[in-house]
């Protein structure tokens, strides 16, 4: 499955719960903002966007890390369908 992860850097408050829950996916950068460890970022305004091919296990890890963020600074979307996987409204 191909997904897109967007980290809204203006929402990220450096709490690092995403890192605590999913350390193989997220880390904090030099500005203490969340980034994805295994992919190059594309800058979109103040946000960083990542495109990844993942299996079900990796997807669960990615979404768990995103859910752990108290500021909802991470969103995950299925690139093929455009369906938002997190946060779900």
C-alpha positions as CSV (number, residue, x, y, z in Angstrom):
1,X,0.0,0.0,0.0
2,X,1.3,3.5,-0.8
3,X,0.6,6.1,1.8
4,X,1.3,9.8,2.3
5,X,2.3,11.1,5.7
6,X,2.0,14.8,6.4
7,X,3.7,16.3,9.4
8,X,2.2,19.7,10.2
9,X,5.2,21.4,11.8
10,X,3.2,24.3,13.1
11,X,1.1,21.9,15.2
12,X,4.1,19.8,16.4
13,X,5.0,20.8,19.9
14,X,8.0,18.4,20.3
15,X,6.2,16.2,22.8
16,X,7.7,13.1,21.0
17,X,4.9,10.7,21.8
18,X,5.0,9.7,18.2
19,X,8.7,8.7,18.7
20,X,7.9,6.9,21.9
21,X,5.2,4.8,20.3
22,X,6.7,4.3,16.9
23,X,10.5,4.8,17.1
24,X,11.1,2.9,13.8
25,X,8.9,5.5,12.0
26,X,9.3,8.8,13.7
27,X,12.2,10.9,15.2
28,X,12.7,14.5,16.1
29,X,14.9,16.6,13.8
30,X,17.4,19.4,14.8
31,X,14.4,21.8,15.4
32,X,12.8,19.2,17.7
33,X,10.0,18.6,15.2
34,X,8.7,15.2,14.1
35,X,10.0,13.7,10.9
36,X,9.7,10.3,9.3
37,X,12.9,8.3,9.6
38,X,12.8,6.2,6.4
39,X,11.9,8.7,3.7
40,X,12.9,12.0,2.2
41,X,10.5,14.9,2.9
42,X,8.9,17.2,0.4
43,X,8.3,20.6,1.9
44,X,4.8,22.0,1.4
45,X,4.7,25.4,3.0
46,X,5.5,24.7,6.6
47,X,4.5,21.1,6.4
48,X,6.6,18.0,5.4
49,X,5.1,15.3,3.2
50,X,6.4,11.7,2.9
51,X,5.4,9.0,0.4
52,X,5.9,5.4,1.5
53,X,5.2,1.9,0.4
54,X,4.1,-0.1,3.5
55,X,2.7,-3.4,4.6
56,X,-0.1,-3.8,7.1
57,X,2.3,-4.1,10.1
58,X,4.2,-0.9,9.1
59,X,0.9,0.9,8.5
60,X,-0.3,0.0,12.0
61,X,3.0,1.4,13.5
62,X,2.6,4.6,11.5
63,X,-1.0,5.2,12.5
64,X,-0.2,4.3,16.2
65,X,2.5,7.0,16.2
66,X,0.2,9.5,14.6
67,X,-2.6,8.7,17.1
68,X,-0.2,9.3,20.0
69,X,0.3,12.9,19.1
70,X,-1.8,15.0,21.4
71,X,-1.8,17.9,18.8
72,X,-2.8,15.8,15.8
73,X,0.2,17.1,13.9
74,X,0.5,13.9,11.8
75,X,-2.0,12.8,9.1
76,X,-1.9,9.6,7.1
77,X,-3.6,9.2,3.7
78,X,-4.0,6.2,1.3
79,X,-2.4,7.7,-1.9
80,X,-4.3,5.4,-4.2
81,X,-7.8,6.2,-3.0
82,X,-7.2,9.6,-1.3
83,X,-8.9,8.2,1.8
84,X,-7.6,9.8,5.1
85,X,-6.6,7.0,7.4
86,X,-5.8,9.3,10.3
87,X,-7.3,11.5,11.7
88,X,-10.6,10.1,10.6
89,X,-13.5,12.5,10.9
